[in-house]
Amino acid sequence: MNQPTSRMLTRVKAVYLYIREKGTVSTTELADEFGTTDRTIQRDLNVLAYNGLVDSPVRGRWKITNKKVNIS
């Protein structure tokens, strides 16, 4: 796996764990926490949403789903 892909996957995992810890968070809050742009965080959230791990019931606010996750 190349370096940018590894870095992105590490960040996606960290974003998921952050949302799980905080409950419901905004895209901007995540961008501030991880020192990235809103667009970068949106791409990460799209990966998580595609895999059924997060949901945005209110535009721009994210929470985890009830899908079982094995974090290694």
HELIX and SHEET records of a PDB file:
HELIX    1   1 GLN A    3  LYS A   22  1                                  20    
HELIX    2   2 THR A   27  PHE A   34  1                                   8    
HELIX    3   3 ASP A   38  TYR A   50  1                                  13    
SHEET    1   A 3 VAL A  25  SER A  26  0                                        
SHEET    2   A 3 ARG A  61  ILE A  64 -1                                        
SHEET    3   A 3 VAL A  54  VAL A  58 -1                                        
END                                                                             
